[in-house]
């Protein structure tokens, strides 16, 4: 398998990367450079047994340094399907929390969101409770919220466009709302999106969400259905997310990636990214910086 280590050149971590690689594999001829103008990224071969020993050691050695690393299998690295959560993964916000701010209820809603993402609350029930708190909010707030608050996380579009250029199907799947996923789909370059629907009457939110709710199990269904559409299997997929409702698809995918994730998610994912950039998701698949699509 491969040990992949990456850091932005502006963070000046090249000496630490080289030190780690030498300790992991003393054969300098077996070190490949995937980096470029913006990133330092190198990979080397290690045995599965060595990876098990090195995992905790490297986590401690890297600590808070802005360095990402992962152990990944040699086979089937470049995935045919990208399926990703939206809130706090592809974008830097939780849309429902931002909407709640327009209703003067952000603190209450954010607390429920945080607990749900940690897996402490039933997702469906937590979503219904939060949407009820938006009752009476004008639909004009949706557009205002998107334009003023919602931003892509660093590297999100590059990950999507690079994988698309290499033949992958890219799908956004969210426990949030179609109003936002449809716009983020276009912004980031995804092929398709799946999400929940806010019920609207007389240009106001009714405080209800369309059923059935897209939650943890629905994301797993989406993974399998979208893999079939892509002519692939779950093993050919990269699934990314940060919260407990992403766990089923992360565990089932060939590469499950936890991004700035809750501990319950990071513990089960194949690989993790501390952030803020999503770019290491490409390096982990074996892409070099020269292959990135950055339109």
ABEGO torsion letter per residue (X at the ends): XBBBBBBBAAAGAAAAAAAAAAAABABAAABBBABBAABBBBBBBBBAAAAAAAAAAAAAAAEABBBBBBBBBABGABBABBBBBABGAABABBAAAAAAAAAGAAAAAAAAAAAAAAGABBAAAAAAAAAAAABGBBAAAAAAAAAAABBBBBGAAAAAAAAAAAGBBBBBBBABBAAAAAAAAAAAGBABBBBBBBBBBGGBBAGBBBOBBBBAAAAAAAAAAAAAAAGBBAAABBBBBABAAAAAAAAABABBBBBGBBAAAAAABABBBAOABAAAAAAAAGBBAAABBAX
